[in-house]
Amino acid sequence: MPLPGSVLVVGADGLIGAALVRRLSRGGSRVLSTSRRAASHATFQVDLAAPGAWPALPKVDAAVLCAGNTSISACAENPAASAAVNVTGLSALADRLAAQADMVLLLSSNQVFDGGVPRRGRADGTCPVCQYGRQKAAAEAHVLGLRGGAVLRLTKVLTPDLALLTGWCADLAAGRPVTPFDNFPLAPVTLDFAVDTIVDILSRGQPGVYQASGADDLTYADLARALAGHVGADPGLVTPVQAVAAGLGFERLPRYSTLEMELEEARFGRAAPASDSVLEEVIRPIVLTGRAVAHG
Ligand SMILES: NC(=O)c1ccc[n+]([C@@H]2O[C@H](COP(=O)([O-])OP(=O)(O)OC[C@H]3O[C@@H](n4cnc5c(N)ncnc54)[C@H](OP(=O)(O)O)[C@@H]3O)[C@@H](O)[C@H]2O)c1
C-alpha cells in the first residue's frame, strides 16, 4: 500500500516521532512536523499546553499525534498540568487537524487498561489504574469521535539507547548490582515494529483502534537477567525488588501488559513479536557499548 502523500508528525523530537519522520521521509512522503522546542528541525513550534500560540497548520493527508507527557509518575504527581497537555491540548489540536486531514492517528498505550488480563481486546472498555492511563483513555475517546480518527495502542518500546538499559549494562559490566522490579510487566516491541505499524495504518487509511504489542509479558527482572546473560555478567548481580504501586504512579500494579493483535495480523500480516526476539535485537548493540564502557 502506498504511503500518504503528506503527513504532519506532531512531536517530532520524541522517540517515536523522530523515527517516524525518518521513515516517512525515506518512503517519499512530504513530511511536516512540530516540536515544542524553539531550537528544533521541526517545521512548526507547537506547545500543547499553549493553544493560543499555535501557528496555522497546513492541510495534509494524515496527522500523527506523537507528542505528550509520557511519564507515568509525572502525570500522577501533576494531574492538572499533564491533563492540560495530554487531554485538553491534544484534543483541541486533533479537532483542528481533523478538519484538514483525512486521518488523525493518536498514539496511545496499554495503560488505558488495568493489566488484569493478558492479550487485552481492543473492544474492551478502558479501565486505567493510573492518571496517565486515564488521560490516554480520554484522548482516545475524543479522537475516535472525530472524522478519520484512529488510535494505536503500543506496549513498551525498547531501544538500545534506553537509559535504563545502558545504565544496567554499565553496572553489570563493572560488577555492580542492579535492582529491577520483579512484579511489573512489559511486553516489549522494537522501535521499528512500532513505526512499521504506524506506517501500515497510515497506508490503509482506515479509522479505528489498532494495537501493537509484544506477544508475551516479561518482568523488568527478566529483562535485567537477559541483559546479564548477554554481557556475561554474574547473574547474582541481578537483585530483584518489589515495585510499590504508589511509587510508580499507579493505584494498583498491572499484572499483564499484552494486547491482542488479531486485526493487525489479518489486515497487515503483522503478528505480535516474541519477547526473546525483541530482546535479542535490542540488547545486542547495548552489549557492545557496555563492554566498551567496562573496558574503558
Ligand atoms: N515509548 C513507549 O514505550 C510508548 C509506549 C506506549 C505508548 N507510547 C506513546 O507513544 C507516544 C510517543 O511516545 P515516545 O516514547 O516517543 O515519547 P517521548 O519520547 O517522551 O516523546 C514525547 C514528545 O512529546 C513532547 N512534548 C511533551 N510535552 C509537550 C507539550 N506540552 N507540547 C508539545 N510537545 C510536548 C516531548 O517534547 P520534548 O522532546 O521537548 O521533551 C517529546 O518530544 C506517546 O503518546 C506515548 O504515550 C509510547
The ligand as an ORCA input file, in Angstrom:
! r2SCAN-3c Opt
* xyz 0 1
  N       7.809      4.721     24.037
  C       6.961      3.828     24.536
  O       7.370      2.800     25.104
  C       5.476      4.044     24.396
  C       4.627      3.006     24.824
  C       3.255      3.196     24.734
  C       2.756      4.374     24.213
  N       3.602      5.354     23.812
  C       3.005      6.606     23.304
  O       3.615      6.975     22.085
  C       3.732      8.387     22.026
  C       5.172      8.757     21.733
  O       5.976      8.188     22.753
  P       7.532      8.481     22.837
  O       8.146      7.324     23.520
  O       8.053      8.916     21.511
  O       7.521      9.707     23.831
  P       8.671     10.764     24.146
  O       9.981     10.313     23.625
  O       8.515     11.100     25.576
  O       8.215     11.990     23.255
  C       7.132     12.799     23.604
  C       7.332     14.120     22.912
  O       6.265     14.973     23.331
  C       6.815     16.230     23.553
  N       6.006     17.011     24.489
  C       5.912     16.894     25.835
  N       5.128     17.861     26.312
  C       4.723     18.597     25.249
  C       3.924     19.768     25.103
  N       3.398     20.390     26.154
  N       3.720     20.237     23.853
  C       4.273     19.639     22.780
  N       5.062     18.574     22.862
  C       5.284     18.062     24.084
  C       8.198     15.992     24.134
  O       8.954     17.145     23.936
  P      10.495     17.275     24.418
  O      11.242     16.380     23.484
  O      10.789     18.704     24.239
  O      10.502     16.797     25.839
  C       8.656     14.792     23.299
  O       9.339     15.205     22.145
  C       3.216      8.929     23.346
  O       1.899      9.350     23.169
  C       3.240      7.746     24.270
  O       2.222      7.833     25.218
  C       4.947      5.224     23.885
*
